[in-house]
Every structure is written in C-alpha cells, then in structure tokens.
Amino acid sequence: MAERIDRRGGFGGSGRGPVAAALAAALIAGATMWLARPRESEVEVRRLRGAEAEALGLYLGWTLSDGRGDGQDPAEGRRYRVRVVSESRDGAEGIARIGGVVTFVPDVGPGEEAIVEVTRRRRTVAETAIVDRLAPAAPAVTAAPETADAVQPGRVFDVVVTEADRRAPERDGVARIGGLVVFVPDARVGERARIRIVERAARWASAVRLEGPPAGEPPPEPAPDGGGR
C-alpha cells in the first residue's frame, strides 16, 4: 500500500503535489518581482537664495540693460529690457545696446522700450525676438534752434523745412538744427514739422515725421459735416 501511494505522489493518489509546487513557485516569483520593482525617485524641494541660484546658473527673471555699456553680455535664450536708440538703414529693425553690444530689435522704433529675448549672438552683434512691448514715455519735444550736439537718435524736435532735399526735391526737405543738416521725409519748403531723429552722422542727421502739430501751430480743424468732395 505504501508503495502505491509513493508512486502516485505521496498524497493518496490525488495529484496535488505538482500543483502546489507550481503555485509556490509563482508566489515566490511574484514576490521577487515586487521587491525588485523600480522605486519612484525622491524629489527634494528647496528654496534657493540668489547666490545659490547664480552658482547653479539658474535664470530668475528679466535682466535689465540701460544700454550704457554696463558690462552685461547678451546671452542666447536670456531676456533683456532694452531701449531702442536708432534704426537700421532699411528701417526694418531698431538698434539697442546691451553691455555695449549692438542689438537688433525687430519692429521697434527709436525711443521705444521692449522686453526681448536674444535668439542669436555673434561676436559684435546680437539678434532678438520681441517678448513684450513697453508703453513708451511721451517724448520731450525740443523746439529748434538747438546746438548740433543736442541732435541724437530718439530726440524729438519741432523744425522748419528751409530747403528741398536734392536727392528728392519734390518729396523730401531739409531742416537745420544748430547748423546741422537734418533730412526730413515728406516735407516741403516752409513747412513746420515735428520730427524724431533716427540716425546721426558727423555732418548730417536723418529723421522721421511724427503725427501731431509742431509747437505754435494749432491742430487742423475738423471737416464740417458732409464736407469733402
């Protein structure tokens, strides 16, 4: 009798021995996999002081630039507050300075301020994209005559056009501020105009006309109802 039981697995012929062994092996394998599962990484949150953040190279906010060659170095991906002081020759971009580096700012005119992000840095110039335009302060208007030294990009003057521009006499005019020749577009001889200087050279300057009447000139009267031809 004992021999028959031994041949049938030692459990009175029921065959449960192999099943129990397989179940035990599965439980052991499952427990091993559970213990070996990857743990979620622990995250430490800590507030950093300014010096600690700088040491890690973290960028914390706007970097302000007053355009006076203050030692800043425009870096790609960083943002700066700039003031445009002149414009490119084609008029498509404004020119500011960050740490003395010529910085091109698209679609912003002289005298305007903006938050920009440096998109490309070369050895002597930087290119930017507009992040935010800042409302420009109302420009101070200076009535000519002034000394020529006062003629700088971004300044606004009220002038009288005294002669035609020889390059386009039927379209543009010339005014003089402190003896300096200032080219004024869309101006006729004898007109008073409010202008903003956009470029200054040693012997001449160029300007753009601004809306609004010059000092001492009343605003145009509105057309009467139903007026016009």
C-alpha positions as CSV (number, residue, x, y, z in Angstrom):
1,M,0.0,0.0,0.0
2,A,2.8,2.4,0.9
3,E,4.4,1.6,-2.5
4,R,1.3,2.6,-4.4
5,I,1.0,5.9,-2.5
6,D,4.6,6.7,-3.1
7,R,4.3,6.2,-6.9
8,R,1.2,8.5,-7.0
9,G,2.9,11.5,-5.4
10,G,2.6,10.7,-1.7
11,F,-0.9,12.2,-1.3
12,G,-3.1,9.2,-1.7
13,G,-3.3,9.5,-5.5
14,S,-4.8,13.0,-5.6
15,G,-2.0,14.5,-7.8
16,R,-2.0,17.8,-5.9
17,G,1.8,17.8,-5.3
18,P,2.9,19.3,-8.6
19,V,0.1,22.0,-8.5
20,A,1.2,23.1,-5.0
21,A,4.8,23.3,-6.1
22,A,3.9,25.4,-9.2
23,L,1.7,27.7,-7.1
24,A,4.5,28.2,-4.6
25,A,7.0,29.0,-7.4
26,A,4.6,31.6,-8.8
27,L,4.2,33.2,-5.5
28,I,7.9,33.4,-5.0
29,A,8.5,34.8,-8.4
30,G,5.8,37.5,-7.9
31,A,7.3,38.4,-4.5
32,T,10.7,38.7,-6.1
33,M,9.4,41.0,-8.9
34,W,7.6,43.2,-6.4
35,L,10.7,43.6,-4.3
36,A,12.8,44.3,-7.4
37,R,10.4,46.9,-8.9
38,P,11.9,50.4,-9.6
39,R,11.2,52.8,-6.9
40,E,10.0,56.3,-7.6
41,S,12.8,58.8,-7.3
42,E,12.6,61.1,-4.4
43,V,12.3,64.8,-5.1
44,E,13.8,67.4,-2.7
45,V,12.2,70.8,-2.9
46,R,14.3,73.6,-1.5
47,R,14.2,77.4,-1.8
48,L,17.4,78.8,-3.2
49,R,18.9,82.1,-2.3
50,G,20.1,84.4,-5.0
51,A,23.8,83.5,-4.7
52,E,22.9,79.8,-4.7
53,A,20.8,80.1,-7.8
54,E,23.5,82.1,-9.6
55,A,26.1,79.4,-8.7
56,L,23.8,76.8,-10.4
57,G,23.4,79.0,-13.5
58,L,19.7,79.4,-13.0
59,Y,17.9,82.3,-14.7
60,L,15.5,84.1,-12.3
61,G,13.9,86.8,-14.4
62,W,14.5,89.9,-16.5
63,T,18.0,91.2,-16.9
64,L,17.8,94.9,-17.2
65,S,20.1,96.9,-19.5
66,D,20.3,100.6,-19.7
67,G,22.4,100.5,-22.9
68,R,25.3,102.3,-21.4
69,G,27.9,99.6,-21.7
70,D,27.3,98.3,-18.2
71,G,29.3,95.2,-18.6
72,Q,26.4,92.9,-19.4
73,D,27.0,90.3,-22.1
74,P,23.9,89.3,-24.1
75,A,23.4,85.5,-24.0
76,E,21.2,83.4,-26.2
77,G,18.0,82.5,-24.6
78,R,18.0,85.2,-22.0
79,R,15.7,88.2,-21.8
80,Y,16.6,91.9,-21.5
81,R,14.8,95.2,-21.2
82,V,16.2,97.5,-23.9
83,R,15.6,101.0,-25.2
84,V,16.0,101.4,-29.0
85,V,18.2,104.4,-29.8
86,S,18.3,104.2,-33.6
87,E,17.2,102.1,-36.5
88,S,18.8,100.0,-39.3
89,R,19.4,101.6,-42.7
90,D,16.4,99.8,-44.2
91,G,14.2,100.9,-41.2
92,A,13.1,97.3,-40.6
93,E,14.8,96.9,-37.2
94,G,15.6,99.1,-34.3
95,I,19.0,99.2,-32.7
96,A,19.7,99.0,-29.0
97,R,22.7,98.2,-26.9
98,I,23.2,95.5,-24.3
99,G,26.5,95.9,-22.5
100,G,27.8,97.9,-25.5
101,V,26.9,95.1,-27.9
102,V,24.8,96.3,-30.9
103,T,21.4,94.6,-30.6
104,F,18.9,94.4,-33.4
105,V,15.2,94.6,-32.3
106,P,12.6,93.9,-35.0
107,D,9.6,96.3,-35.5
108,V,10.5,98.7,-32.7
109,G,11.4,102.3,-33.4
110,P,13.8,104.7,-31.7
111,G,12.7,105.9,-28.3
112,E,10.6,102.7,-27.7
113,E,11.3,100.1,-25.0
114,A,10.7,96.4,-25.1
115,I,11.5,93.1,-23.4
116,V,13.5,91.0,-25.9
117,E,15.0,87.5,-26.0
118,V,18.3,87.0,-27.6
119,T,18.0,84.5,-30.4
120,R,21.4,84.7,-31.9
121,R,24.7,86.1,-30.6
122,R,27.6,86.9,-32.8
123,R,31.0,88.4,-31.8
124,T,29.9,92.0,-32.0
125,V,26.1,92.0,-32.6
126,A,23.1,90.2,-31.2
127,E,19.7,89.4,-32.8
128,T,16.5,89.3,-30.7
129,A,12.8,88.5,-30.8
130,I,10.1,90.6,-29.1
131,V,8.7,89.2,-25.9
132,D,6.7,92.3,-24.8
133,R,6.4,95.9,-25.9
134,L,6.5,98.5,-23.2
135,A,4.5,101.7,-23.5
136,P,6.9,104.4,-24.4
137,A,7.0,107.6,-22.4
138,A,5.8,110.7,-24.1
139,P,8.9,112.2,-25.8
140,A,10.2,115.5,-24.7
141,V,9.8,118.0,-27.6
142,T,12.6,120.5,-28.2
143,A,11.9,123.5,-30.3
144,A,14.8,124.3,-32.6
145,P,17.2,126.1,-32.7
146,E,19.4,123.9,-30.6
147,T,23.1,123.2,-30.7
148,A,24.1,120.4,-33.1
149,D,25.3,118.3,-30.1
150,A,21.7,118.0,-29.0
151,V,20.8,116.1,-32.2
152,Q,20.8,112.5,-31.1
153,P,18.8,109.4,-32.1
154,G,15.4,109.3,-30.3
155,R,15.2,113.0,-29.6
156,V,12.2,114.9,-30.9
157,F,12.3,118.4,-32.4
158,D,10.0,121.0,-33.9
159,V,11.7,122.4,-37.1
160,V,11.0,124.5,-40.1
161,V,12.0,123.0,-43.5
162,T,14.2,125.6,-45.2
163,E,15.2,123.8,-48.4
164,A,14.5,120.9,-50.6
165,D,16.4,117.7,-50.4
166,R,18.5,117.5,-53.6
167,R,18.1,113.7,-53.7
168,A,14.3,114.0,-53.9
169,P,13.4,117.7,-54.1
170,E,9.7,117.1,-54.9
171,R,9.2,114.8,-51.9
172,D,11.7,115.5,-49.1
173,G,13.1,118.5,-47.4
174,V,16.0,119.7,-45.2
175,A,15.9,121.5,-41.9
176,R,18.9,122.7,-39.8
177,I,19.4,122.3,-36.1
178,G,22.4,124.3,-34.8
179,G,23.7,124.4,-38.3
180,L,23.5,120.6,-38.7
181,V,21.7,119.3,-41.8
182,V,18.7,117.2,-41.0
183,F,16.9,115.3,-43.7
184,V,13.1,115.3,-43.3
185,P,10.9,113.0,-45.4
186,D,7.6,114.1,-46.9
187,A,8.3,117.7,-46.2
188,R,8.0,120.9,-48.3
189,V,10.0,124.1,-48.0
190,G,8.3,126.4,-45.5
191,E,6.5,123.6,-43.6
192,R,6.8,123.2,-39.9
193,A,7.2,119.6,-38.8
194,R,7.7,117.6,-35.7
195,I,10.5,115.1,-36.2
196,R,12.3,112.3,-34.4
197,I,16.0,111.8,-35.1
198,V,16.8,108.2,-36.2
199,E,20.4,108.5,-37.3
200,R,23.2,110.9,-36.6
201,A,26.4,111.3,-38.5
202,A,29.2,113.8,-38.2
203,R,27.8,116.3,-40.6
204,W,24.1,115.3,-41.0
205,A,21.2,113.5,-39.4
206,S,18.1,111.8,-40.7
207,A,14.6,112.0,-39.1
208,V,11.1,110.7,-39.4
209,R,8.0,112.8,-39.2
210,L,5.7,112.4,-36.3
211,E,2.0,112.9,-36.0
212,G,0.7,116.0,-34.2
213,P,1.2,119.7,-34.9
214,P,4.5,121.4,-34.2
215,A,4.8,123.8,-31.3
216,G,2.9,127.1,-32.0
217,E,0.8,125.6,-34.8
218,P,-2.9,124.9,-34.0
219,P,-4.3,121.5,-34.8
220,P,-6.3,121.3,-38.1
221,E,-10.0,122.0,-37.8
222,P,-12.3,119.0,-38.4
223,A,-14.1,119.0,-41.7
224,P,-17.7,120.2,-41.4
225,D,-20.5,117.6,-41.5
226,G,-20.9,116.4,-45.1
227,G,-17.7,118.1,-46.1
228,G,-15.3,116.9,-48.7
229,R,-15.7,116.4,-52.4
